Amino acid sequence: MSAFYRRYSKHIVLVGLLLLPYLIYEGERIPANNDIETWLPMESQVRTEYEWFKDQFGAEEVILVGVPNSLADASLIEALAGRLERLSGVRQVWTPDRLGTLMADLGVPDDVIDSRLTGLAISRDRHMVGVVALLSDSGLANRAGTVGEVREVLAYCQLLDDGILLTGAPVVVAELNFLGGVEQNRAFFVINMLISFVLLYATTRDWKLASSILLITLFAIELTQATLKLVGGEMNFILAALPVMVMVFTLAIAVHFVHYYQSMLGELDPLGAAMRRAWKPCVLATLTTTIGLLSLMISDIAPVRQFGLAGAIGAISSVIAGLGFTPCLLVLWPHAVKPIKETREDRVSTWAHAIIHQARPITQVCVVVVLLASIGLVWLKPKIDPLDFLPQHSKVVSDLLQCERELTNVESIEAVVDFGVEDMSFVEKLNRVREIEAKIAEHPAVRHTMSMASFFPQELPSRALEAARMFSRAQASGQRGDYMSVGERYWRISARVQGETTEDKEVAFAELKTMLGDEPVQLTGIAPLLGQAQQQIFQGFWESFATAFLIIGAVMACSVRSIRTATFAMLPNLAPIFVVFGVLGWLGQSIDIGMMMTASIALGIAVDGTFHFLVIYKQHLKQNYPADRAAFEALAHTGAPIFQAALIASCGMLALTGSSFSPTVRFGWLMAILLMTAVGGDLVFLPALLSLIGRPSGPGSKSNGPQPAAAALSKDAPVQTEQRSAA
């Protein structure tokens, strides 16, 4: 294989450079989709009920514009509504005047109209009015585009003052698409790459090799994104972490390969020797990581499945780029890699000796720390709140909060009253709906309710002819389709609910369901779906993580041909996840979906280091080395590249903490911590634990580990000499 690279390295690099612009072009065009509905479980009773509701009454997604009276009079408000209504993404627009006129036409007294609209479409201090735009099917298909058109209409009407409020689920989705998009994250990715370059240069001392390795990571990232686009994938704020994940995997492979080559410089064919040494742990680590990520495909949440598929594509792209291009660089610049310095060998050997010599107390301390931290997992709670993903100083957040204070809440719980085939008149049904609506309004979390009854006077005409005329006018108003369905069978009551968290709204939903248990009412809405999604994502995360752990353990057992060794080796891979997430639980911190995904990446990078360690460890065991000496040699050979790869990646992650997108910031911090904790698992817990296998136990036992003399012998023999003997 080395002969192939010596002959065709220039050709391979040239093909890669020619492909890169195309991959960048395709990868940058991947569409973004942060619609709230994509985060809802696809197969569940709650989702089925919500889809049925949408079939009956249409999707209730609105854009709410809050306009201070000081900035616009009634005529300008009406002009704004008219222009908004002409947008293809908007099917209907309501203003206080329009609602009031409709109620007045149906005989509602002026004072009742005022009381019904105050706190809903008119602020209680009467300084602000609300303009509600209901989205059409085309608007739902392109929420971000519709929000952009609404902003253009506001600009045309010269309503660009900071006092103008713009909110609603489509506005939040548009902001998420913007903040989580490629353009916004490119600056932090560039900073990430610059930090990685500086650290790579400090490691290799050759700018050509360092910059070329970074180019390899860029190729792997763009290959991943282009492939994802070609298979119909979409970008969301979770997949914004995909480039970083691919970079981590690719850097780990490249750094390990360079180290193998460096340690084989005394060989006649160092490239061939390095390839023979590198392919097995790299391929096995990629295989297990890919299987682990694909286990996320069993989730009922679409973005989680997409993360699993994208992550698997990224892992495969990393090994293709890392093992495919790194040998080419070493052929093109063979003198870029210098022999390992004896001072570094001494430092690594000293570290390895210290770990192995104190293996038992180190193992005991690690086990105690992991067990204590793991208790915190019991208190770990998920949190899925779209507003939590936005910067707290964002105008989208401030607009929504101000609208909720002065007008009404955007989120609603929908109640559908089913009269079945009962023989009841329209008036009887209307009065029954009023009774149920009043019952719903009694709940403390319900701020406002709206139904067909809201447009009628409290006292209906007693004369049949007059009543018939009123009902005819109501039918002509267009409200019948919004609040009634299947003739007069289904009647809708929309309840605007308040609550600081998804859990608060879920509690309100459950209490309303209990309160209306004896009524012919079915409740639905986004709030209960988000609550269910929150729990399903959290549960599915741990299920897929357990599945990945078992699969990786099985592959590891097959590769080392020892269930016992594989079992011991997998424990340090669990330790970083249990410790970091356990500490979060102890601190009472909730975790979002992006933070959950960091566990999969951390497990992948930890397993990568473990496989490199185990290959050397098993080779020395086959040569009849005792377990502690085998662990010593494995740590001495793999410790430096494992630490270097993790340090480069974790420092690069810190660049993400400068983002204004909250999930990206939390992802950066948590990934940096997890990567360095994983290094502790691979360079401290793993060698200490494996060195104890085969040691005699008991108070009178003596360790057969490397004594100072043995350690000195290892220091005198260069690391590459040991590797040649093990090859």
VOGU-3710 file (C-alpha; in Angstrom, 3 decimals, decimal comma):
1> msafyrrysk> 0,000/0,000/0,000  2,889/2,370/0,714  4,116/1,841/-2,865  0,702/2,977/-4,126  0,944/6,200/-2,123  4,523/6,868/-3,191  3,375/6,606/-6,810  -0,009/8,343/-6,685  0,088/10,783/-3,745  0,207/13,870/-5,978
11> hivlvgllll> -2,705/12,562/-8,030  -4,782/11,830/-4,924  -4,134/15,306/-3,491  -4,943/16,917/-6,851  -8,257/15,025/-7,084  -9,094/16,088/-3,528  -8,333/19,747/-4,281  -10,456/19,627/-7,455  -13,360/18,005/-5,597  -13,248/20,428/-2,672
21> pyliyegeri> -14,894/23,441/-4,413  -17,782/21,253/-5,582  -18,223/19,772/-2,093  -18,184/23,273/-0,574  -20,759/24,451/-3,113  -23,097/21,522/-2,369  -22,480/21,534/1,383  -23,239/25,243/1,767  -26,584/24,842/-0,037  -28,068/22,364/2,421
31> panndietwl> -31,487/23,722/3,488  -32,242/24,676/7,092  -35,377/23,572/8,911  -35,988/24,509/12,542  -39,773/24,249/12,407  -41,176/23,367/15,809  -43,256/20,568/14,288  -40,129/18,649/13,288  -39,332/18,201/16,990  -42,670/16,603/17,749
41> pmesqvrtey> -43,016/12,798/17,992  -44,332/11,324/14,754  -46,128/8,279/16,166  -48,089/8,993/19,323  -51,672/9,496/20,425  -50,992/13,151/21,236  -49,554/13,793/17,744  -52,456/11,948/16,113  -54,955/14,138/17,966  -53,088/17,302/16,973
51> ewfkdqfgae> -52,993/16,280/13,289  -56,736/15,556/13,431  -57,300/19,023/14,889  -55,316/20,609/12,030  -57,379/18,658/9,497  -60,587/20,008/11,023  -59,645/23,637/11,727  -56,294/24,242/10,008  -52,930/24,948/11,599  -53,187/27,743/14,151
61> evilvgvpns> -49,936/29,600/13,490  -50,051/33,357/13,714  -47,735/36,312/13,422  -48,659/38,937/15,977  -47,692/42,554/15,345  -47,906/44,891/18,318  -48,299/48,530/17,244  -48,211/51,431/19,752  -51,028/53,917/19,218  -48,444/56,702/19,190
71> ladaslieal> -46,978/55,298/15,955  -50,120/54,484/13,979  -53,746/55,559/13,865  -56,702/53,370/12,905  -56,379/54,103/9,181  -52,707/53,072/9,091  -53,496/49,921/11,070  -56,185/49,056/8,497  -53,778/49,771/5,626  -51,198/47,500/7,256
81> agrlerlsgv> -53,784/44,723/7,637  -54,828/45,077/3,990  -51,259/44,757/2,723  -50,552/41,795/4,995  -53,677/40,053/3,765  -52,445/40,291/0,185  -49,352/38,197/1,008  -49,514/34,633/-0,303  -48,338/33,321/3,055  -51,205/34,979/4,971
91> rqvwtpdrlg> -54,808/33,765/4,743  -56,500/36,237/7,111  -55,684/39,297/9,215  -57,566/40,564/12,258  -57,338/43,961/13,889  -59,287/45,282/16,909  -61,477/47,331/14,553  -62,251/44,340/12,342  -63,094/42,132/15,313  -65,158/44,891/16,907
101> tlmadlgvpd> -67,084/45,547/13,685  -67,937/41,861/13,307  -69,148/41,616/16,898  -71,165/44,813/16,501  -72,816/43,456/13,330  -73,929/40,440/15,343  -75,442/42,619/18,029  -72,732/42,668/20,699  -72,919/45,912/22,769  -69,954/48,302/22,609
111> dvidsrltgl> -69,007/47,863/26,275  -68,962/44,065/25,893  -66,838/44,355/22,738  -64,387/46,542/24,621  -64,144/44,103/27,529  -63,651/41,126/25,195  -60,873/42,809/23,195  -59,046/44,490/26,095  -56,064/42,393/27,127  -56,379/40,375/23,931
121> aisrdrhmvg> -56,125/42,710/20,921  -55,867/45,962/22,875  -53,469/46,455/25,776  -55,034/47,187/29,149  -53,441/50,630/29,250  -54,828/51,155/25,724  -51,408/52,233/24,424  -50,985/49,286/22,023  -53,076/47,282/19,579  -52,405/43,849/18,125
131> vvallsdsgl> -52,613/42,869/14,456  -52,947/39,095/14,010  -51,940/37,463/10,706  -53,006/33,823/10,274  -50,679/31,836/8,019  -51,903/30,033/4,908  -50,652/26,650/3,707  -47,942/28,334/1,636  -46,990/30,432/4,657  -46,625/27,285/6,763
141> anragtvgev> -44,425/25,775/4,053  -42,133/28,825/4,112  -42,372/30,405/7,552  -39,060/32,257/7,324  -39,975/33,684/3,917  -43,380/34,827/5,163  -41,805/36,537/8,184  -39,431/38,334/5,806  -42,362/39,551/3,702  -44,167/40,781/6,834
151> revlaycqll> -41,078/42,788/7,771  -41,041/44,284/4,265  -44,681/45,343/4,637  -43,882/46,964/8,000  -41,012/48,815/6,350  -43,299/49,969/3,524  -45,776/51,291/6,096  -42,854/53,025/7,858  -43,399/50,976/10,998  -39,757/50,172/11,753
161> ddgilltgap> -39,587/51,797/15,172  -38,149/49,709/18,023  -41,555/50,023/19,652  -43,110/47,790/16,955  -43,396/44,231/18,296  -43,229/41,176/16,045  -43,730/37,722/17,493  -45,289/34,288/17,019  -44,006/30,790/16,329  -43,040/31,597/12,697
171> vvvaelnflg> -40,917/34,539/13,915  -39,092/32,300/16,401  -38,511/29,655/13,696  -37,126/32,271/11,293  -34,718/33,520/13,959  -33,590/29,965/14,746  -32,943/29,344/11,049  -30,890/32,538/10,896  -28,832/31,974/14,058  -28,324/28,259/13,444
181> gveqnraffv> -27,526/28,688/9,765  -24,198/28,190/8,053  -23,573/31,909/7,575  -23,859/32,793/11,256  -21,655/29,914/12,415  -18,965/30,354/9,779  -17,074/32,996/11,772  -16,794/30,742/14,820  -15,816/27,813/12,638  -12,987/29,894/11,137
191> inmlisfvll> -11,804/30,808/14,652  -12,003/27,134/15,551  -9,804/26,264/12,582  -7,268/28,984/13,442  -6,934/27,720/17,013  -6,551/24,173/15,709  -3,869/25,329/13,262  -1,837/26,998/16,009  -1,978/23,873/18,162  -1,226/21,584/15,209
201> yattrdwkla> 1,798/23,692/14,357  2,956/23,534/17,977  2,670/19,744/17,726  4,203/19,147/14,280  6,522/22,199/14,013  5,794/22,313/10,289  3,319/24,826/8,877  2,804/22,895/5,624  1,820/19,723/7,448  -0,342/21,577/9,986
211> ssillitlfa> -2,241/23,552/7,330  -2,642/20,465/5,152  -4,131/18,450/8,022  -6,620/21,275/8,559  -7,415/21,109/4,835  -8,103/17,392/5,278  -10,582/18,161/8,081  -12,254/20,744/5,819  -12,548/18,127/3,070  -14,152/15,657/5,508
221> ieltqatlkl> -16,601/18,310/6,748  -17,688/19,358/3,263  -17,884/15,724/2,104  -20,216/15,056/5,030  -22,467/18,045/4,361  -22,579/17,440/0,604  -23,477/13,777/1,140  -26,143/14,779/3,652  -27,660/17,174/1,117  -27,607/14,541/-1,624
231> vggemnfila> -29,545/12,074/0,576  -32,183/14,718/1,303  -31,019/15,845/4,742  -31,774/19,215/6,295  -29,766/21,446/8,604  -31,092/22,372/12,037  -29,561/24,001/15,082  -28,410/20,602/16,376  -26,634/19,751/13,140  -24,810/23,068/13,417
241> alpvmvmvft> -22,462/21,002/15,614  -21,821/18,541/12,758  -18,730/20,318/11,325  -17,120/20,382/14,747  -17,838/16,696/15,315  -16,330/15,723/11,961  -13,321/17,924/12,670  -12,744/16,158/16,007  -12,912/12,701/14,421  -10,667/13,643/11,483
251> laiavhfvhy> -8,058/15,376/13,638  -7,874/12,344/15,925  -7,173/10,029/12,959  -4,613/12,377/11,371  -2,737/13,060/14,631  -2,590/9,349/15,465  -1,311/8,481/11,981  1,404/11,136/12,118  2,467/9,796/15,502  2,616/6,220/14,185
261> yqsmlgeldp> 4,735/7,423/11,274  6,950/9,402/13,644  7,548/6,359/15,840  8,435/4,229/12,783  11,085/6,515/11,282  13,783/3,937/12,041  12,053/1,390/9,787  12,970/0,817/6,135  9,359/1,629/5,175  7,982/3,879/7,930
271> lgaamrrawk> 4,881/4,771/5,885  3,955/1,133/5,341  4,608/0,309/9,001  2,482/3,255/10,125  -0,383/2,201/7,850  -0,266/-1,365/9,159  -0,382/-0,041/12,694  -3,030/2,642/12,144  -5,713/1,069/9,983  -7,121/-1,385/12,507
281> pcvlatlttt> -7,794/0,953/15,465  -8,984/3,757/13,154  -11,392/1,527/11,227  -12,664/-0,209/14,366  -13,215/3,116/16,139  -15,054/4,463/13,085  -17,143/1,308/12,781  -18,244/1,391/16,408  -18,879/5,152/16,356  -20,941/4,782/13,174
291> igllslmisd> -23,005/1,982/14,679  -23,512/4,013/17,833  -24,692/7,057/15,897  -26,963/4,972/13,672  -28,648/3,691/16,823  -30,194/7,191/17,077  -32,189/6,341/13,952  -34,681/4,443/16,111  -35,873/7,744/17,606  -39,361/9,037/16,846
301> iapvrqfgla> -38,006/12,612/16,665  -36,909/13,597/13,144  -33,909/15,868/14,063  -32,485/13,141/16,324  -32,682/10,652/13,460  -31,026/13,222/11,186  -28,229/13,699/13,717  -27,658/9,940/13,804  -27,489/9,690/10,010  -25,359/12,825/9,621
311> gaigaissvi> -22,998/11,719/12,399  -22,550/8,299/10,803  -21,805/9,922/7,430  -19,345/12,223/9,215  -17,532/9,339/10,926  -17,114/7,517/7,607  -16,002/10,729/5,878  -13,438/11,266/8,632  -11,772/7,892/8,144  -11,839/8,306/4,337
321> aglgftpcll> -10,185/11,720/4,561  -7,894/10,940/7,503  -6,509/7,627/6,284  -6,825/8,591/2,625  -4,959/11,899/2,563  -2,623/11,924/5,588  -0,228/9,326/4,036  -0,079/11,541/0,924  1,171/14,464/3,019  3,932/12,336/4,530
331> vlwphavkpi> 5,028/11,231/1,042  5,026/14,802/-0,282  6,867/16,192/2,766  8,754/13,266/4,328  11,011/15,564/6,349  8,102/17,453/7,916  7,971/14,859/10,689  10,949/14,703/13,007  11,926/11,741/15,238  10,411/11,748/18,708
341> ketredrvst> 12,645/13,681/21,101  14,061/11,794/24,054  12,803/14,513/26,403  9,251/13,833/25,256  9,822/10,101/25,591  11,035/10,681/29,141  7,997/12,774/30,047  5,553/10,254/28,594  7,374/7,310/30,193  7,474/9,078/33,556
351> wahaiihqar> 3,748/9,720/33,332  3,083/6,104/32,329  5,227/4,778/35,167  3,437/6,994/37,706  0,010/5,775/36,544  0,934/2,082/36,515  2,851/2,261/39,788  -0,193/3,775/41,559  -2,765/1,847/39,536  -4,773/0,458/42,433
361> pitqvcvvvv> -5,395/3,732/44,355  -5,974/5,586/41,061  -8,571/3,026/40,019  -10,253/3,213/43,409  -10,419/7,019/43,296  -11,771/6,969/39,720  -14,479/4,453/40,622  -15,542/6,485/43,671  -15,648/9,742/41,647  -17,693/8,118/38,877
371> llasiglvwl> -20,134/6,533/41,345  -20,632/9,760/43,295  -21,078/11,843/40,143  -23,456/9,259/38,649  -25,937/9,862/41,452  -26,573/13,263/39,889  -27,972/11,567/36,764  -31,148/10,913/38,765  -31,805/14,679/38,923  -30,918/15,374/35,304
381> kpkidpldfl> -33,859/16,882/33,415  -34,353/17,755/29,738  -35,473/21,145/28,524  -36,853/21,969/25,098  -37,923/25,576/24,910  -37,423/27,367/21,582  -36,991/30,691/23,407  -34,160/29,220/25,441  -32,236/28,725/22,194  -32,266/32,449/21,453
391> pqhskvvsdl> -29,956/35,073/22,999  -31,628/36,708/25,988  -30,927/40,164/24,527  -32,563/39,186/21,222  -35,353/41,482/20,019  -37,396/38,400/19,145  -37,336/37,383/22,820  -38,042/40,902/24,130  -40,900/41,364/21,635  -42,523/38,094/22,647
401> lqcereltnv> -42,224/38,818/26,370  -43,646/42,337/25,924  -46,531/41,019/23,819  -47,315/38,489/26,527  -47,298/41,240/29,147  -49,392/43,780/27,239  -51,531/41,715/24,868  -51,773/37,932/25,085  -49,777/34,716/24,955  -49,038/33,289/21,541
411> esieavvdfg> -49,252/29,627/22,575  -52,645/28,037/23,045  -54,357/24,892/24,211  -57,134/23,924/21,838  -60,372/22,364/23,094  -62,702/20,672/20,594  -66,275/20,134/21,740  -67,872/17,154/19,989  -71,680/17,249/19,906  -71,810/14,006/17,943
421> vedmsfvekl> -75,231/13,343/16,464  -77,179/14,998/19,280  -80,347/16,735/18,142  -79,557/20,232/19,425  -80,257/23,632/17,924  -77,476/26,095/17,081  -78,430/28,252/20,089  -78,309/25,276/22,453  -74,866/24,292/21,190  -73,665/27,892/21,433
431> nrvreieaki> -74,796/28,136/25,061  -73,206/24,766/25,860  -69,911/25,963/24,362  -70,152/29,106/26,494  -70,509/26,994/29,637  -67,448/24,900/28,768  -65,497/28,024/27,772  -66,299/29,634/31,127  -65,101/26,486/32,863  -61,812/26,615/30,959
441> aehpavrhtm> -61,390/30,331/31,716  -61,501/29,576/35,450  -58,100/27,877/35,310  -55,385/30,261/36,613  -53,049/29,536/33,675  -55,658/30,561/31,088  -55,461/34,264/30,194  -58,022/34,431/27,382  -60,395/32,184/25,516  -61,886/32,547/22,058
451> smasffpqel> -64,658/30,597/20,385  -67,593/31,061/18,051  -69,537/32,285/21,070  -67,124/35,217/21,438  -68,701/36,882/18,392  -72,293/36,686/19,631  -74,070/38,770/22,230  -74,760/37,217/25,603  -78,538/37,423/24,995  -79,553/35,997/21,630
461> psraleaarm> -82,646/37,224/19,734  -85,842/35,480/20,746  -87,449/35,845/17,331  -86,538/33,074/14,891  -86,266/35,398/11,853  -83,951/37,818/13,628  -81,826/34,941/14,944  -81,619/33,436/11,446  -80,348/36,743/10,047  -77,715/36,943/12,773
471> fsraqasgqr> -76,491/33,408/12,075  -76,391/34,167/8,356  -74,181/37,215/8,967  -71,936/35,135/11,220  -71,578/32,489/8,531  -70,671/35,137/5,940  -67,934/36,514/8,226  -65,677/33,526/7,602  -65,277/32,669/11,279  -67,379/29,510/10,958
481> gdymsvgery> -64,475/27,554/9,400  -62,071/28,708/12,106  -64,281/27,726/15,033  -66,700/25,103/13,655  -66,212/21,957/11,588  -68,302/19,173/10,000  -71,383/21,340/9,986  -72,139/22,073/13,639  -70,643/18,907/15,143  -67,189/20,159/16,231
491> wrisarvqge> -66,785/23,507/18,012  -63,390/24,905/18,864  -62,384/26,827/21,988  -58,898/28,367/21,859  -57,366/29,040/25,297  -54,281/31,258/25,548  -52,163/29,831/28,365  -49,355/31,398/30,346  -46,376/29,631/31,884  -42,658/30,216/32,147
501> ttedkevafa> -41,640/26,711/31,044  -42,877/23,841/28,921  -43,515/21,932/32,162  -45,847/24,684/33,429  -47,935/24,488/30,265  -47,924/20,703/30,378  -49,238/20,849/33,960  -51,977/23,281/32,875  -52,903/20,913/30,051  -53,150/17,943/32,422
511> elktmlgdep> -55,243/19,915/34,931  -57,628/21,128/32,217  -57,977/17,570/30,974  -58,949/16,446/34,472  -61,277/19,413/34,935  -63,102/18,644/31,658  -63,137/14,891/32,148  -66,963/14,746/32,152  -67,363/16,989/29,115  -67,392/15,882/25,442
521> vqltgiapll> -64,111/17,725/24,917  -60,778/16,733/23,393  -57,708/18,844/24,230  -54,697/19,286/21,999  -52,023/21,858/21,090  -48,281/22,396/20,688  -47,587/22,689/24,448  -48,420/19,051/25,344  -46,605/17,871/22,231  -43,440/19,732/23,236
531> gqaqqqifqg> -43,667/18,198/26,705  -43,998/14,710/25,244  -41,174/15,369/22,782  -38,989/16,537/25,645  -39,462/13,264/27,509  -39,157/11,094/24,401  -35,911/12,747/23,332  -34,451/12,318/26,808  -35,565/8,697/27,115  -34,538/7,866/23,560
541> fwesfatafl> -31,144/9,463/24,123  -30,330/7,131/27,006  -31,783/4,116/25,194  -29,709/4,769/22,075  -26,669/5,522/24,232  -27,077/2,174/26,020  -27,524/0,422/22,664  -24,407/2,091/21,284  -22,455/1,155/24,403  -23,426/-2,529/24,095
551> iigavmacsv> -22,659/-2,631/20,369  -19,296/-0,915/20,830  -18,492/-3,294/23,686  -19,344/-6,294/21,481  -17,152/-5,029/18,622  -14,335/-4,312/21,071  -14,627/-7,822/22,570  -14,383/-9,335/19,088  -11,385/-7,194/18,156  -9,361/-7,972/21,311
561> rsirtatfam> -10,811/-11,516/21,587  -11,496/-11,077/25,272  -14,825/-10,237/26,887  -13,060/-9,487/30,168  -10,618/-7,002/28,646  -13,362/-5,340/26,601  -15,565/-4,981/29,686  -12,785/-3,327/31,660  -11,830/-1,144/28,686  -15,394/0,153/28,211
571> lpnlapifvv> -15,717/1,431/31,773  -13,342/4,396/31,239  -15,366/5,289/28,122  -18,478/5,632/30,252  -16,711/7,582/32,983  -16,537/10,996/31,188  -20,245/10,954/30,303  -21,320/9,836/33,770  -19,071/12,332/35,537  -19,895/15,418/33,437
581> fgvlgwlgqs> -23,631/14,806/33,108  -23,798/13,646/36,727  -22,239/16,918/37,883  -24,826/18,797/35,797  -27,500/16,835/37,620  -25,962/17,670/41,011  -25,969/21,353/40,021  -29,632/21,166/39,009  -28,890/22,124/35,399  -31,343/21,024/32,726
591> idigmmmtas> -29,932/19,877/29,395  -31,103/20,701/25,891  -30,970/18,426/22,870  -27,600/19,789/21,727  -26,048/19,007/25,093  -27,413/15,460/24,863  -25,719/14,958/21,509  -22,313/15,812/22,989  -22,367/12,464/24,781  -22,331/10,598/21,451
601> ialgiavdgt> -19,341/12,620/20,235  -17,485/12,189/23,539  -18,101/8,436/23,444  -16,768/8,327/19,886  -13,546/10,179/20,693  -13,023/8,142/23,876  -13,518/4,872/21,992  -11,059/6,072/19,336  -8,341/6,521/21,950  -9,258/3,223/23,594
611> fhflviykqh> -8,822/1,251/20,370  -5,383/2,750/19,749  -4,439/1,874/23,328  -5,810/-1,683/23,111  -3,964/-2,540/19,897  -0,587/-1,875/21,570  -1,760/-3,439/24,835  -2,818/-6,719/23,188  0,349/-6,914/21,103  2,467/-6,774/24,236
621> lkqnypadra> 0,281/-9,320/25,994  0,845/-11,695/23,066  4,574/-11,312/23,671  4,011/-12,572/27,235  4,293/-9,165/28,867  2,459/-8,960/32,207  -0,683/-6,828/32,163  0,871/-3,870/33,970  3,915/-3,779/31,677  1,654/-4,059/28,615
631> afealahtga> -0,432/-1,169/29,916  2,755/0,804/30,556  3,992/0,335/26,990  0,575/1,066/25,497  0,308/4,304/27,473  3,877/5,301/26,577  3,138/4,783/22,874  -0,364/6,281/22,581  -0,502/8,851/25,381  0,957/11,758/23,393
641> pifqaalias> -1,307/11,539/20,294  -4,441/10,917/22,383  -3,693/14,022/24,460  -2,697/16,146/21,461  -5,819/15,296/19,437  -8,131/15,997/22,376  -6,328/19,230/23,330  -6,509/20,587/19,785  -10,193/19,693/19,462  -11,235/20,969/22,905
651> cgmlaltgss> -9,427/24,308/22,491  -11,095/24,669/19,125  -14,460/24,054/20,801  -13,924/27,076/23,023  -14,196/29,275/19,929  -17,872/28,303/19,756  -18,524/29,930/23,137  -18,373/33,348/21,479  -21,526/32,629/19,469  -24,765/34,512/20,121
661> fsptvrfgwl> -26,660/31,250/19,600  -27,195/29,700/23,027  -27,126/26,008/21,949  -23,794/26,609/20,196  -22,320/28,222/23,328  -23,461/25,383/25,590  -22,289/22,832/23,049  -18,825/24,404/22,912  -18,347/24,507/26,676  -19,666/21,010/27,262
671> maillmtavg> -17,691/19,470/24,398  -14,436/21,028/25,623  -15,042/19,673/29,118  -16,128/16,245/27,866  -13,133/15,865/25,550  -10,632/16,621/28,296  -12,522/14,368/30,698  -12,382/11,637/28,045  -8,611/12,127/27,937  -8,563/11,470/31,675
681> gdlvflpall> -10,478/8,261/31,046  -8,070/7,112/28,308  -4,790/8,213/29,910  -5,498/7,628/33,608  -8,436/5,333/34,318  -7,957/2,950/31,348  -4,244/2,093/31,850  -4,643/1,895/35,617  -7,595/-0,464/35,299  -6,058/-2,720/32,627
691> sligrpsgpg> -2,767/-2,928/34,501  -4,585/-4,612/37,383  -5,764/-7,517/35,244  -3,725/-10,566/36,200  -2,095/-8,958/39,234  -2,149/-11,100/42,359  -4,450/-9,698/45,011  -4,289/-9,858/48,772  -2,385/-8,172/51,538  0,767/-10,191/50,938
701> sksngpqpaa> 0,820/-9,954/47,188  3,569/-8,194/45,255  2,986/-6,229/42,127  4,749/-7,429/39,045  4,441/-3,939/37,557  7,437/-2,039/36,303  9,643/-1,080/39,208  11,892/1,961/38,930  14,580/-0,107/37,274  12,172/-1,428/34,720
711> aalskdapvq> 10,896/2,045/34,098  14,433/3,271/33,595  14,964/0,493/31,056  11,895/1,662/29,168  13,211/5,205/29,191  16,584/4,100/27,871  14,940/2,219/25,005  13,378/4,686/22,570  9,667/4,391/22,079  10,036/3,572/18,402
721> teqrsaa> 12,313/0,613/19,281  9,551/-0,837/21,441  7,067/-0,350/18,645  9,270/-2,123/16,112  9,585/-5,081/18,426  5,816/-5,179/18,816  5,074/-4,746/15,128
//
